[in-house]
C-alpha cells in the first residue's frame, strides 16, 4: 500500500529534529557553564521577544513569578537580564552601580541623540560625566527649578481658565488632552522661552517617543544587515529619519532665534540661554565643548522625558481619585482649608499639603511613568545572588513589579496614599522598593522639575473643581487599563473624560 511507503522527507525531519535537540542541549549546557540567571524557553532567532506582549512590564512580572527576581532573556540577539525585586535592584544600582551604569547603543537612539551627545541615553564615559555635571549644577539644580515657578503658575492658570469655561457650560473635559497641553506648554517655555500651539509640535514629540519605544529589527536581529533590510521595508528607518529631521529643524530654528543680535533680552533665561552662556565661557581646553549638537541632544532629552511622564502621572492621579471619591474629598479639604480664599494654589503652598504629596507618591508607585526604566548596559563582570552578569548585557529593572510586591507593600493593588504617613520613602533612589526616577548614577536629573509640575497642577485641579464621571457612570466602571503602546511611558489606555464642577470658596 502506497501510504506505507517510506516518506522521502522523513530523513530530513529526523535530521532537523536531532539538530534542534542537540543545539538546545548545548545551549542549556552553555548556560549552566556560564551560570546565567534562569530563563524561559526561547525560539530560534527571536529568542524571547514573542513573550513580551503588548505590556512588557506585566509579561515580565508574570515570568518572574515562575523564574525568579533575576531572569535572563534573549531578545533576538540581545542578551538581557530582568531585575524584579528591591533587593536585586539595590545590588544592581547601588553595589554594582559603576559596573552597570552604561546604556545600550541602538541605531534609533544614536540618531535621535546626535550620536549619544545627550544625558539619558549616552553610554558611560568621560563625556557623560561632564555633561551630567553641567545638568546637575546648571540646568536642574533647585535654584533653577524654583526660578521657573512663574512659568508653572502661569501655565496652570491657563489650564484652570480653560476648564472653568467648560465647567460653566457643563461640558465634559478630556483631562488627558488638557494635561498633555499643560505639560507641553510648561516644558516649551522652560526650554525655549515660548510655547508651540497648533503646529504639530506635540505630535512630533509623541512620534519621537514612539520611535524610541518601538522594536527595531536592526537592534535585536542577530544578523545586522537583515535587520536593516527589515527596518527599511517596515518603514521604521523612514519614520526615524522623518522624526529626527522634524525635531532637528525646530531645534536649530529656536537656537538661531536665541543667537539673533536683535533678540530682546528675556526677563528670565531658559535652558537654551543657559547652555549658550556655558558654551561662550568655555575654552578649547575644556573636557566638553558645548556645540549646537550638544544643545539639541539635551533638548531632545528634556522633551522626551518631561512631557509625557508628567502628563501621564497627572492623569493617573486624577483617575485614581475619581475612582476613590473619599480620598478625593480628603485631598480637597486639605487644599481648600489651607488655601482659603486666595483663589489659587501657588508653589509656596505645596510644602504644607502633605496628603497631596502622598497622593503623587502613591500614583507613581502604582503607575510609574517608565515601568522598566531606561535600560542599563553592564561594563564589566560581576555577580548578584551567585549569577553572572557579563559585559555588554542589557539590564532592565521592572519597577512596576517592585511597586506591587506584597513583600514591601501591604495590599499592593490598592490605591492608599496613607501608606506614606510618617514614611521616610522619597524619590531620591535610596528606597529600592520605590524607584519612579531610578537610582544611582543614572537617576533622572530632572526629578525635582517633574514633581513640581505634577504637584502644582494636581493641587489646582482639586482646589478649583469638584469632579464626576460623565453620563451617570459609576466609579467602579471607570476603565483603568494600561497602554504603554509604542512608548517608553505608561499611559492610561482610554482618555480620562470628566465633568468639572466649579468650586466657589
JOJO-V236580 format. One record per backbone hydrogen bond with DSSP energy under -1.0 kcal/mol. NH is the residue of the N-H (numbers start at 0). CO is the residue of the C=O. If there is no record, write none. Layout:
nh:NH co:CO
nh:NH co:CO
This chain:
nh:3 co:0
nh:4 co:1
nh:9 co:6
nh:12 co:8
nh:13 co:9
nh:14 co:10
nh:15 co:11
nh:16 co:12
nh:17 co:13
nh:18 co:14
nh:19 co:15
nh:20 co:16
nh:21 co:17
nh:22 co:18
nh:23 co:19
nh:24 co:20
nh:25 co:21
nh:26 co:22
nh:27 co:23
nh:28 co:24
nh:29 co:25
nh:30 co:26
nh:31 co:27
nh:32 co:28
nh:33 co:29
nh:34 co:30
nh:35 co:30
nh:42 co:46
nh:45 co:43
nh:46 co:42
nh:47 co:73
nh:48 co:45
nh:50 co:47
nh:51 co:48
nh:57 co:54
nh:58 co:54
nh:59 co:55
nh:60 co:56
nh:61 co:57
nh:62 co:58
nh:63 co:59
nh:64 co:60
nh:65 co:62
nh:66 co:62
nh:67 co:63
nh:70 co:81
nh:71 co:37
nh:72 co:79
nh:74 co:77
nh:75 co:45
nh:75 co:73
nh:76 co:219
nh:77 co:74
nh:79 co:72
nh:80 co:393
nh:81 co:70
nh:82 co:395
nh:83 co:68
nh:88 co:84
nh:89 co:85
nh:90 co:86
nh:91 co:87
nh:92 co:88
nh:93 co:89
nh:94 co:89
nh:95 co:90
nh:99 co:96
nh:101 co:376
nh:109 co:105
nh:110 co:106
nh:111 co:107
nh:112 co:108
nh:113 co:110
nh:114 co:109
nh:116 co:112
nh:128 co:124
nh:129 co:125
nh:130 co:126
nh:131 co:127
nh:132 co:128
nh:133 co:129
nh:134 co:130
nh:135 co:131
nh:136 co:132
nh:137 co:133
nh:138 co:133
nh:139 co:134
nh:144 co:140
nh:145 co:141
nh:146 co:142
nh:147 co:144
nh:148 co:145
nh:151 co:147
nh:152 co:148
nh:153 co:149
nh:154 co:150
nh:155 co:151
nh:156 co:152
nh:157 co:153
nh:158 co:154
nh:159 co:155
nh:160 co:156
nh:161 co:157
nh:162 co:158
nh:163 co:159
nh:164 co:160
nh:165 co:161
nh:166 co:162
nh:167 co:163
nh:170 co:165
nh:172 co:497
nh:174 co:172
nh:174 co:495
nh:177 co:173
nh:178 co:174
nh:179 co:175
nh:180 co:176
nh:181 co:177
nh:182 co:178
nh:183 co:179
nh:184 co:180
nh:185 co:181
nh:186 co:182
nh:187 co:183
nh:188 co:184
nh:189 co:185
nh:190 co:186
nh:191 co:187
nh:203 co:199
nh:204 co:200
nh:205 co:201
nh:206 co:202
nh:207 co:203
nh:208 co:204
nh:209 co:205
nh:210 co:206
nh:211 co:207
nh:212 co:208
nh:213 co:209
nh:218 co:215
nh:219 co:215
nh:220 co:216
nh:226 co:222
nh:227 co:223
nh:228 co:224
nh:229 co:225
nh:230 co:226
nh:231 co:227
nh:232 co:228
nh:233 co:229
nh:235 co:230
nh:236 co:230
nh:238 co:234
nh:239 co:235
nh:240 co:236
nh:241 co:237
nh:242 co:238
nh:243 co:239
nh:244 co:240
nh:245 co:241
nh:246 co:242
nh:247 co:243
nh:248 co:244
nh:249 co:245
nh:250 co:246
nh:251 co:247
nh:252 co:248
nh:253 co:249
nh:254 co:250
nh:255 co:251
nh:256 co:252
nh:257 co:253
nh:258 co:254
nh:262 co:259
nh:270 co:189
nh:271 co:190
nh:273 co:269
nh:274 co:270
nh:275 co:271
nh:276 co:272
nh:277 co:273
nh:278 co:274
nh:279 co:275
nh:280 co:276
nh:281 co:277
nh:285 co:282
nh:294 co:290
nh:295 co:291
nh:296 co:292
nh:297 co:293
nh:298 co:294
nh:299 co:295
nh:300 co:296
nh:301 co:297
nh:302 co:298
nh:303 co:299
nh:304 co:300
nh:305 co:301
nh:306 co:302
nh:310 co:306
nh:311 co:307
nh:312 co:308
nh:313 co:309
nh:314 co:310
nh:315 co:311
nh:316 co:312
nh:317 co:313
nh:318 co:314
nh:319 co:315
nh:320 co:316
nh:321 co:317
nh:322 co:318
nh:327 co:323
nh:328 co:324
nh:329 co:325
nh:330 co:326
nh:331 co:327
nh:332 co:328
nh:333 co:329
nh:334 co:330
nh:335 co:331
nh:336 co:332
nh:337 co:333
nh:338 co:334
nh:339 co:335
nh:341 co:338
nh:348 co:345
nh:349 co:346
nh:351 co:348
nh:352 co:349
nh:353 co:351
nh:356 co:352
nh:357 co:353
nh:358 co:354
nh:359 co:355
nh:360 co:356
nh:361 co:357
nh:362 co:358
nh:363 co:359
nh:364 co:360
nh:365 co:361
nh:366 co:362
nh:372 co:369
nh:375 co:394
nh:376 co:101
nh:377 co:392
nh:378 co:98
nh:379 co:98
nh:381 co:388
nh:383 co:386
nh:386 co:383
nh:387 co:34
nh:388 co:381
nh:391 co:377
nh:393 co:78
nh:394 co:375
nh:395 co:80
nh:397 co:82
nh:398 co:370
nh:398 co:396
nh:399 co:370
nh:401 co:397
nh:402 co:398
nh:404 co:401
nh:407 co:404
nh:408 co:404
nh:413 co:410
nh:418 co:415
nh:419 co:416
nh:420 co:417
nh:422 co:419
nh:433 co:430
nh:437 co:434
nh:442 co:439
nh:443 co:436
nh:446 co:443
nh:449 co:445
nh:450 co:446
nh:451 co:447
nh:452 co:448
nh:453 co:449
nh:454 co:450
nh:455 co:451
nh:456 co:452
nh:457 co:453
nh:458 co:454
nh:459 co:455
nh:460 co:456
nh:461 co:457
nh:462 co:458
nh:463 co:459
nh:464 co:460
nh:465 co:500
nh:467 co:498
nh:472 co:469
nh:476 co:473
nh:477 co:474
nh:482 co:490
nh:486 co:484
nh:489 co:368
nh:492 co:480
nh:497 co:172
nh:498 co:467
nh:500 co:465
nh:502 co:463
